Amino acid sequence: MRTSDFDFELPQERIALRPAEPRDAAKLLVVQPGAQPEFRDRVVRDLPSLLCKGDVLVVNDTKVIPARLIGSRERNGVSVDVEATLLKRLSPERWQALAKPAKRLHAGDRIRFGHESRVCLLGALDATVEEKGEGGEITLRFDFHGAVLDEAIDALGHIPLPPYIASKREDDERDRSDYQTAFAKYEGSVAAPTAGLHFTESLLKQLAEADVGLQRLTLHVGAGTFLPVKTGDIAAHKMHAEYGVISREAASAINSARAKAGRIVAVGTTTLRLLESAADETGAIKPFTGETGIFITPGYRFRAADALLTNFHLPRSTLFMLVSAFAGLDRMKHAYHHAIANGYRFYSYGDGSLLFPEAPR
């Protein structure tokens, strides 16, 4: 298939710059193939009435780190502003990062982060460029390591808002809470698993009272979620690997619910990707620890989930390809057209959709 098959027009005013208040007041578009009407306009707090006793929500409990660092490189008396987004920790003091402008950096360069108004109580946060890779990737060795480095990054870093928000406004202190889900526990993501942003303690209580289960897994979302598909043929696109964990207890609970005819509802595309990575041919979930680079496109046979709760995604993105694989490309194009016409808010801070598969398992 061609990348252009997944294109659509989105008015800029449909891009949400802040989340709904309260979070579970966000709109929810229910897409159920074969049902009449096919599209139902609800709100997220309606979830307890949309799910059944014995169903299980599976959520991603990763936590976003303030991974965007702003600093300057000094060389031969010439200063260049540098922005680095941390991607992956390699050792107590070394991180892989995406840098802008990467072409102005060389191995051996020194970068001082935090030179703007925010002040690190530990002093300057300096790093050396150890290596340069392709596509703007660099390896940074910081002068601090371990917990001290973590503290410095937390003090100086910015929440790495997606480009479609960051291009319209600066991040602020509110984003430090807005861009975390109610389940955030294990640090490691540079982007939020945004479907989880819709949950509140009140909604979780109502779901528990409706005997809807909740299980957690962890997938640390990488910057690859921001990268566009640059190939004309989607088969030529390479996904960035991301680290995930499904515990033995969570796998057992999910399998037990399915054995009792409970539906598995993946909360977010990150959750669905990790479940599919851990599922065997029968759909049973195995404990999982490691990286996954699974790329799901139309024609994929889903094994692990009966429904998907997700936000509205960018045109031509791997995420729109995934939801199109799950619920059908034509159906999703019609659903997005319905959402645009009916005032739904798009992307990370936007509204949600509850999708049921085109071909139920």
C-alpha positions as CSV (number, residue, x, y, z in Angstrom):
1,M,0.0,0.0,0.0
2,R,1.0,3.6,-0.5
3,T,1.6,6.1,2.2
4,S,-0.8,8.5,0.3
5,D,-3.6,6.0,0.9
6,F,-3.6,7.2,4.5
7,D,-3.8,10.9,3.8
8,F,-6.7,13.2,4.9
9,E,-7.2,16.9,5.4
10,L,-7.4,18.2,8.9
11,P,-8.3,21.9,9.7
12,Q,-5.7,23.4,12.0
13,E,-8.4,24.5,14.5
14,R,-9.2,20.8,15.2
15,I,-5.8,20.3,16.9
16,A,-6.1,20.4,20.7
17,L,-3.6,22.5,22.6
18,R,-4.9,21.5,26.1
19,P,-6.8,18.5,27.4
20,A,-10.5,18.5,28.2
21,E,-11.4,19.5,31.7
22,P,-12.2,17.2,33.4
23,R,-10.3,14.6,31.4
24,D,-13.2,12.2,31.1
25,A,-15.4,14.9,29.6
26,A,-13.6,14.4,26.3
27,K,-15.7,13.3,23.4
28,L,-15.7,9.6,22.4
29,L,-16.5,8.4,18.9
30,V,-17.7,4.7,19.0
31,V,-17.0,2.9,15.7
32,Q,-18.7,-0.5,15.6
33,P,-18.7,-2.2,12.2
34,G,-22.0,-3.7,11.3
35,A,-23.9,-1.7,13.9
36,Q,-26.6,0.9,13.2
37,P,-25.7,3.6,13.5
38,E,-22.1,2.8,12.7
39,F,-20.8,5.9,14.5
40,R,-22.0,6.9,17.9
41,D,-21.1,10.2,19.6
42,R,-20.5,9.7,23.3
43,V,-18.1,11.0,26.0
44,V,-15.3,9.1,27.7
45,R,-17.2,9.0,31.0
46,D,-19.7,6.8,29.3
47,L,-17.2,3.9,29.1
48,P,-18.8,1.9,32.0
49,S,-22.0,1.7,30.0
50,L,-20.2,0.8,26.8
51,L,-18.3,-2.1,28.3
52,C,-19.5,-5.3,29.9
53,K,-18.9,-7.1,33.1
54,G,-15.7,-9.2,32.8
55,D,-14.2,-7.0,30.1
56,V,-10.6,-5.9,30.9
57,L,-8.9,-2.6,30.1
58,V,-5.2,-2.9,29.5
59,V,-3.3,0.3,30.1
60,N,0.3,1.5,29.6
61,D,1.9,2.7,32.9
62,T,5.0,4.4,31.4
63,K,5.9,7.8,32.7
64,V,7.1,10.7,30.5
65,I,10.4,12.2,31.4
66,P,11.3,15.9,30.7
67,A,13.5,14.7,27.9
68,R,13.9,17.9,25.9
69,L,17.1,19.8,26.9
70,I,18.0,23.2,25.6
71,G,21.6,24.4,25.7
72,S,24.6,25.7,23.7
73,R,27.7,24.3,22.1
74,E,30.9,26.4,22.4
75,R,33.7,25.8,19.9
76,N,36.6,28.2,19.0
77,G,34.7,31.1,20.5
78,V,31.5,30.4,18.5
79,S,28.3,29.5,20.2
80,V,25.5,27.5,18.7
81,D,22.1,26.9,20.3
82,V,21.4,23.1,20.6
83,E,18.2,21.2,21.4
84,A,18.5,17.5,22.4
85,T,15.6,15.1,23.0
86,L,16.7,12.1,25.1
87,L,15.7,8.8,23.6
88,K,17.3,5.9,25.4
89,R,19.6,5.5,28.4
90,L,22.7,3.5,27.5
91,S,24.5,3.7,30.9
92,P,24.3,5.7,34.1
93,E,25.8,8.7,32.4
94,R,25.2,8.1,28.7
95,W,22.0,8.8,26.6
96,Q,21.1,8.4,23.0
97,A,19.4,11.6,21.8
98,L,18.0,13.4,18.8
99,A,19.8,16.7,18.3
100,K,19.0,19.9,16.4
101,P,20.9,21.1,14.5
102,A,22.8,17.8,14.4
103,K,24.9,19.0,11.4
104,R,26.6,21.6,13.6
105,L,27.8,19.0,16.1
106,H,30.9,16.9,16.0
107,A,32.2,14.1,18.2
108,G,34.1,15.6,21.1
109,D,31.9,18.8,21.3
110,R,30.9,20.0,24.7
111,I,27.3,21.1,25.3
112,R,26.1,23.1,28.3
113,F,22.4,22.6,29.0
114,G,20.1,24.9,31.0
115,H,21.5,28.2,29.9
116,E,18.1,29.8,29.7
117,S,16.0,31.1,32.6
118,R,15.6,27.7,34.5
119,V,18.4,27.0,37.0
120,C,19.7,23.7,38.1
121,L,20.6,23.6,41.8
122,L,23.4,21.2,41.0
123,G,25.1,23.7,38.7
124,A,25.5,23.5,35.0
125,L,24.6,20.3,33.2
126,D,27.4,19.6,30.8
127,A,27.7,16.7,28.3
128,T,30.2,15.5,25.6
129,V,29.1,14.4,22.2
130,E,30.6,10.9,22.0
131,E,29.2,9.8,18.6
132,K,27.1,11.0,15.7
133,G,24.7,8.6,14.0
134,E,22.3,8.9,11.1
135,G,19.1,11.0,11.2
136,G,20.3,13.4,13.8
137,E,21.0,10.9,16.5
138,I,23.9,11.5,18.9
139,T,25.3,9.8,22.0
140,L,25.8,12.1,24.9
141,R,28.1,11.4,27.9
142,F,27.0,13.7,30.8
143,D,29.3,14.8,33.6
144,F,26.7,13.6,36.1
145,H,25.5,10.0,36.4
146,G,22.8,7.9,38.0
147,A,20.3,9.6,40.4
148,V,22.2,12.9,40.3
149,L,21.8,13.0,36.5
150,D,18.1,12.2,36.8
151,E,17.7,15.1,39.2
152,A,19.4,17.5,36.9
153,I,17.3,16.4,33.9
154,D,14.2,16.7,35.9
155,A,15.2,20.3,37.0
156,L,16.3,21.5,33.5
157,G,14.4,19.4,31.1
158,H,11.2,20.3,29.3
159,I,8.2,18.1,28.6
160,P,8.7,17.0,24.9
161,L,5.4,18.1,23.5
162,P,4.6,16.7,20.1
163,P,5.6,19.1,17.2
164,Y,2.0,20.0,16.3
165,I,1.6,21.4,19.8
166,A,5.2,22.7,20.4
167,S,5.0,24.7,17.1
168,K,2.0,26.6,18.5
169,R,3.0,27.3,22.1
170,E,5.8,26.7,24.6
171,D,5.5,24.0,27.2
172,D,4.8,25.1,30.7
173,E,4.4,23.7,34.3
174,R,0.9,22.6,33.6
175,D,2.1,20.2,30.9
176,R,4.1,18.3,33.5
177,S,0.8,17.0,34.9
178,D,-1.4,17.3,31.8
179,Y,1.0,15.1,29.8
180,Q,1.0,12.2,32.3
181,T,-1.7,9.5,32.5
182,A,-3.4,8.5,35.7
183,F,-1.4,5.3,35.4
184,A,2.1,6.8,35.0
185,K,4.6,5.0,37.1
186,Y,7.8,3.8,35.3
187,E,9.9,6.6,33.8
188,G,11.2,6.2,30.3
189,S,8.9,7.7,27.6
190,V,9.4,10.8,25.5
191,A,5.8,10.9,24.5
192,A,2.6,10.1,26.5
193,P,0.5,7.0,25.7
194,T,-2.3,9.5,25.0
195,A,-5.4,7.3,25.2
196,G,-4.6,7.0,28.9
197,L,-4.9,10.8,29.4
198,H,-8.7,10.5,29.4
199,F,-9.0,8.6,32.7
200,T,-9.8,10.1,36.1
201,E,-10.1,8.6,39.5
202,S,-13.9,9.0,39.3
203,L,-14.1,7.1,36.0
204,L,-11.8,4.3,37.3
205,K,-14.0,3.9,40.3
206,Q,-17.1,3.6,38.1
207,L,-15.4,1.0,35.9
208,A,-14.4,-1.0,38.9
209,E,-18.0,-0.9,40.2
210,A,-19.2,-2.1,36.8
211,D,-16.8,-5.1,37.2
212,V,-14.6,-4.0,34.3
213,G,-11.0,-5.2,35.1
214,L,-7.8,-3.2,34.7
215,Q,-4.4,-4.6,33.9
216,R,-1.1,-2.7,33.3
217,L,1.9,-3.2,31.1
218,T,4.8,-0.9,30.3
219,L,5.9,0.3,26.8
220,H,8.3,3.3,26.8
221,V,7.2,5.4,23.9
222,G,10.1,6.7,21.8
223,A,10.6,9.7,19.5
224,G,9.8,7.4,16.6
225,T,6.1,8.2,17.4
226,F,6.8,11.7,16.0
227,L,8.6,10.6,12.9
228,P,6.7,10.8,9.6
229,V,6.6,7.9,7.1
230,K,9.0,9.2,4.4
231,T,8.7,6.2,2.0
232,G,6.1,6.0,-0.7
233,D,5.5,2.3,-0.1
234,I,4.6,1.7,3.6
235,A,6.4,-1.7,3.4
236,A,9.7,0.2,3.2
237,H,9.2,2.1,6.4
238,K,11.2,0.9,9.4
239,M,9.8,1.3,12.9
240,H,12.0,2.4,15.8
241,A,12.2,-0.3,18.5
242,E,10.7,0.5,21.9
243,Y,11.2,-1.3,25.3
244,G,8.3,-3.0,26.9
245,V,7.4,-5.3,29.8
246,I,4.4,-7.5,30.4
247,S,4.5,-9.3,33.8
248,R,3.6,-12.9,34.3
249,E,0.8,-11.8,36.6
250,A,-0.7,-9.4,34.0
251,A,-0.4,-12.0,31.2
252,S,-2.2,-14.6,33.3
253,A,-5.0,-12.2,34.2
254,I,-5.6,-11.2,30.6
255,N,-5.6,-14.8,29.4
256,S,-8.0,-15.7,32.3
257,A,-10.4,-13.0,31.3
258,R,-10.4,-14.1,27.7
259,A,-11.1,-17.7,28.7
260,K,-14.2,-16.4,30.5
261,A,-15.3,-14.6,27.3
262,G,-14.3,-11.1,28.6
263,R,-13.2,-8.7,26.0
264,I,-9.7,-7.3,26.0
265,V,-9.8,-3.5,25.4
266,A,-6.4,-2.1,24.6
267,V,-6.0,1.5,25.9
268,G,-3.9,3.1,23.2
269,T,-1.9,2.0,20.2
270,T,1.2,1.4,22.4
271,T,-0.7,-1.1,24.5
272,L,-2.0,-2.8,21.4
273,R,1.4,-3.1,19.8
274,L,2.9,-4.6,22.9
275,L,0.0,-7.1,23.4
276,E,0.4,-8.2,19.8
277,S,4.2,-8.5,20.2
278,A,3.6,-10.9,23.2
279,A,0.7,-12.9,21.7
280,D,1.2,-16.4,20.4
281,E,-0.8,-17.8,17.4
282,T,-3.8,-18.6,19.6
283,G,-3.9,-15.1,21.0
284,A,-2.6,-16.1,24.4
285,I,-0.4,-13.4,26.0
286,K,3.1,-14.5,27.1
287,P,5.2,-12.6,29.7
288,F,7.4,-10.2,27.7
289,T,10.6,-8.2,28.5
290,G,12.5,-6.6,25.6
291,E,12.2,-4.4,22.6
292,T,9.5,-4.4,19.9
293,G,9.5,-2.8,16.5
294,I,6.2,-4.3,15.3
295,F,4.7,-2.3,12.4
296,I,0.9,-3.0,12.0
297,T,-0.7,-2.1,8.7
298,P,-3.9,-3.3,6.9
299,G,-3.9,-7.0,6.3
300,Y,-2.5,-7.8,9.8
301,R,-4.3,-10.5,11.7
302,F,-5.0,-9.3,15.3
303,R,-4.8,-11.9,18.0
304,A,-4.7,-10.1,21.3
305,A,-7.5,-7.4,21.6
306,D,-11.2,-7.1,21.0
307,A,-11.5,-3.3,21.1
308,L,-9.1,-0.3,21.0
309,L,-9.5,3.0,22.9
310,T,-7.4,5.6,21.1
311,N,-7.1,9.2,20.1
312,F,-7.3,10.7,16.6
313,H,-4.0,10.4,14.8
314,L,-2.0,12.3,12.2
315,P,-2.5,11.7,8.5
316,R,0.0,9.4,6.8
317,S,1.3,8.3,10.3
318,T,2.0,4.7,11.5
319,L,-0.7,5.2,14.1
320,F,-3.4,6.0,11.5
321,M,-2.2,2.9,9.6
322,L,-2.6,0.8,12.8
323,V,-6.2,1.9,13.5
324,S,-7.0,1.4,9.8
325,A,-5.7,-2.1,10.1
326,F,-7.9,-2.6,13.2
327,A,-11.2,-1.1,12.0
328,G,-10.8,-0.8,8.2
329,L,-9.2,2.0,6.1
330,D,-12.4,3.2,4.5
331,R,-14.3,3.0,7.8
332,M,-11.6,5.0,9.6
333,K,-11.6,7.7,6.8
334,H,-15.3,8.0,7.2
335,A,-15.0,8.1,11.0
336,Y,-12.4,10.8,10.8
337,H,-14.6,12.8,8.4
338,H,-17.4,12.4,10.9
339,A,-15.2,13.6,13.8
340,I,-14.0,16.7,11.9
341,A,-17.5,17.6,10.9
342,N,-18.8,17.2,14.5
343,G,-16.1,19.2,16.3
344,Y,-13.9,16.5,17.7
345,R,-10.5,17.6,18.9
346,F,-7.5,15.8,17.4
347,Y,-4.1,14.4,18.5
348,S,-2.4,14.0,21.9
349,Y,-4.6,16.4,24.0
350,G,-7.7,15.7,21.9
351,D,-10.8,13.5,22.0
352,G,-10.9,9.7,21.8
353,S,-12.5,6.9,19.9
354,L,-13.5,3.4,20.8
355,L,-12.9,1.1,17.9
356,F,-14.1,-2.5,17.3
357,P,-12.4,-4.6,14.7
358,E,-13.5,-5.0,11.1
359,A,-13.1,-8.7,11.5
360,P,-13.8,-9.8,15.1
361,R,-11.7,-12.7,16.4
